[in-house]
Amino acid sequence: TRHPHVIAQAELDWLQGSGLWEEGRYKEFYIRLSDILRQYVERRYDVPAMRLTTTELARDLRALSIERRVISAVKDLFDRADLAKFAKWKPESGLGEKEIAAGREIVADSAPTP
């Protein structure tokens, strides 16, 4: 019964306190971060985000006329997540907090207005 944006923010709180970033478990951090945001998109827009590639998801979000800056933020974050998950990219120190903030901003910018 909770709204998708409330669920996503709570999950981002958990991720922030999980210690994954601090332990250098970047791949796990990005998997969890992208899952949180993909599940949010599924709940919010009824788009099968968990099954779509980053490019397909951006295309579907554009078709829903979602603000371009939100789509761009989603794509940028998911591109970095894909690098960490599949290319063994090692992110710079301190980027974890920025990624959580980016996730929070995506959720806040796309949450329904009361």
C-alpha contacts under 8 A as a table, 3 or more apart, distances in Angstrom:
res1	aa1	res2	aa2	distance
2	R	6	V	6.43
2	R	7	I	6.59
3	H	6	V	5.33
3	H	7	I	6.46
4	P	7	I	5.16
4	P	8	A	6.15
4	P	40	Y	5.71
4	P	43	R	5.79
4	P	44	R	5.86
5	H	8	A	5.06
5	H	9	Q	6.10
5	H	40	Y	6.81
5	H	44	R	7.76
5	H	107	V	5.94
5	H	108	A	7.26
5	H	111	A	5.88
6	V	9	Q	5.24
6	V	10	A	6.25
7	I	10	A	5.22
7	I	11	E	6.22
7	I	40	Y	7.76
8	A	11	E	5.07
8	A	12	L	6.11
8	A	36	I	6.17
8	A	37	L	6.97
8	A	40	Y	5.95
8	A	107	V	7.24
9	Q	12	L	4.99
9	Q	13	D	6.19
9	Q	104	R	6.58
9	Q	107	V	7.50
10	A	13	D	4.99
10	A	14	W	6.39
11	E	14	W	4.99
11	E	15	L	6.23
11	E	36	I	6.70
12	L	15	L	4.96
12	L	16	Q	6.05
12	L	33	L	7.45
12	L	36	I	7.35
12	L	100	I	6.68
12	L	103	G	7.61
12	L	104	R	7.32
13	D	16	Q	5.15
13	D	17	G	6.42
14	W	17	G	5.27
14	W	18	S	5.96
15	L	18	S	4.94
15	L	19	G	7.67
15	L	20	L	7.67
15	L	29	F	7.54
15	L	32	R	7.50
15	L	33	L	7.40
16	Q	19	G	7.12
16	Q	97	E	7.52
16	Q	100	I	6.84
18	S	21	W	7.94
19	G	22	E	5.17
19	G	23	E	6.04
20	L	23	E	5.23
20	L	24	G	6.41
20	L	25	R	5.10
20	L	26	Y	6.81
20	L	28	E	6.99
20	L	29	F	5.65
21	W	24	G	5.17
21	W	25	R	5.68
21	W	26	Y	5.76
21	W	29	F	6.21
21	W	96	G	6.08
22	E	25	R	7.53
25	R	28	E	5.57
25	R	29	F	6.22
26	Y	29	F	4.89
26	Y	30	Y	6.11
26	Y	84	A	6.65
26	Y	90	K	7.49
26	Y	91	P	7.73
27	K	30	Y	5.28
27	K	31	I	6.12
27	K	81	A	7.80
27	K	84	A	5.32
27	K	85	K	5.04
27	K	88	K	7.67
28	E	31	I	5.04
28	E	32	R	6.14
28	E	85	K	7.86
29	F	32	R	5.31
29	F	33	L	6.09
30	Y	33	L	4.88
30	Y	34	S	5.91
30	Y	81	A	5.08
30	Y	82	D	7.99
30	Y	84	A	6.78
30	Y	85	K	6.94
31	I	34	S	5.38
31	I	35	D	6.06
31	I	81	A	7.02
31	I	85	K	6.86
32	R	35	D	5.04
32	R	36	I	6.12
33	L	36	I	5.20
33	L	37	L	6.40
33	L	100	I	7.77
33	L	103	G	7.70
34	S	37	L	5.17
34	S	38	R	5.89
34	S	78	F	6.51
34	S	81	A	6.86
35	D	38	R	5.03
35	D	39	Q	5.94
35	D	50	M	7.27
36	I	39	Q	5.32
36	I	40	Y	6.16
37	L	40	Y	4.89
37	L	41	V	6.20
37	L	103	G	7.05
37	L	107	V	7.86
38	R	41	V	5.08
38	R	42	E	6.22
38	R	49	A	5.19
38	R	50	M	5.71
39	Q	42	E	4.99
39	Q	43	R	6.16
39	Q	49	A	6.94
39	Q	50	M	6.82
40	Y	43	R	5.18
40	Y	44	R	5.89
40	Y	107	V	7.81
41	V	44	R	5.04
41	V	45	Y	5.62
41	V	46	D	7.08
41	V	47	V	6.57
41	V	49	A	6.44
42	E	45	Y	5.59
42	E	46	D	4.71
42	E	47	V	4.78
42	E	48	P	5.67
42	E	49	A	5.65
42	E	50	M	7.61
43	R	46	D	5.61
43	R	47	V	7.73
44	R	111	A	7.84
47	V	60	D	7.54
48	P	51	R	5.77
48	P	52	L	6.64
49	A	52	L	5.18
49	A	53	T	7.91
49	A	57	L	6.16
52	L	55	T	7.84
52	L	56	E	5.62
52	L	57	L	5.66
53	T	56	E	5.12
53	T	57	L	6.05
54	T	57	L	5.12
54	T	58	A	6.20
54	T	75	K	6.35
54	T	78	F	6.37
54	T	79	D	7.16
55	T	58	A	5.19
55	T	59	R	6.25
55	T	75	K	7.54
56	E	59	R	5.04
56	E	60	D	6.23
57	L	60	D	5.11
57	L	61	L	6.14
58	A	61	L	5.11
58	A	62	R	6.15
58	A	71	I	6.10
58	A	72	S	7.99
58	A	74	V	7.67
58	A	75	K	6.47
59	R	62	R	5.16
59	R	63	A	6.35
60	D	63	A	5.04
60	D	64	L	6.55
61	L	64	L	5.11
61	L	65	S	6.68
61	L	66	I	5.93
61	L	71	I	6.70
62	R	65	S	5.13
62	R	66	I	5.88
62	R	67	E	7.94
62	R	68	R	7.41
62	R	71	I	7.21
63	A	66	I	7.71
66	I	70	V	7.08
66	I	71	I	6.96
66	I	110	S	7.95
67	E	70	V	5.43
67	E	71	I	6.53
68	R	71	I	5.09
68	R	72	S	6.06
69	R	72	S	4.97
69	R	73	A	6.08
70	V	73	A	5.08
70	V	74	V	6.18
70	V	106	I	6.00
70	V	109	D	6.92
70	V	110	S	7.14
71	I	74	V	5.09
71	I	75	K	6.11
72	S	75	K	5.11
72	S	76	D	6.03
73	A	76	D	5.17
73	A	77	L	6.10
73	A	102	A	7.43
73	A	106	I	6.82
74	V	77	L	5.32
74	V	78	F	6.04
74	V	106	I	6.95
75	K	78	F	5.14
75	K	79	D	5.93
76	D	79	D	5.14
76	D	80	R	6.43
77	L	80	R	5.27
77	L	81	A	6.22
77	L	99	E	7.31
77	L	102	A	7.58
77	L	103	G	7.97
78	F	81	A	4.79
78	F	82	D	6.00
79	D	82	D	5.07
79	D	83	L	6.37
80	R	83	L	5.06
80	R	84	A	6.39
81	A	84	A	5.13
81	A	85	K	6.04
82	D	85	K	5.01
82	D	86	F	5.71
82	D	87	A	7.34
83	L	86	F	5.48
83	L	87	A	4.86
83	L	88	K	6.46
83	L	89	W	5.41
84	A	87	A	5.88
84	A	88	K	5.10
84	A	89	W	4.64
84	A	90	K	6.70
84	A	91	P	7.63
85	K	88	K	6.26
85	K	89	W	7.73
86	F	89	W	7.92
91	P	95	L	6.83
92	E	95	L	5.89
93	S	96	G	7.65
94	G	97	E	6.21
94	G	98	K	7.28
95	L	98	K	5.09
95	L	99	E	6.16
96	G	99	E	5.07
96	G	100	I	6.32
97	E	100	I	5.16
97	E	101	A	6.18
98	K	101	A	4.97
98	K	102	A	6.05
99	E	102	A	4.93
99	E	103	G	6.17
100	I	103	G	5.05
100	I	104	R	6.20
101	A	104	R	5.02
101	A	105	E	6.11
102	A	105	E	5.02
102	A	106	I	6.22
103	G	106	I	5.15
103	G	107	V	6.34
104	R	107	V	5.18
104	R	108	A	6.05
105	E	108	A	5.01
105	E	109	D	5.83
106	I	109	D	5.25
106	I	110	S	6.17
107	V	110	S	5.33
107	V	111	A	5.82
108	A	111	A	5.30
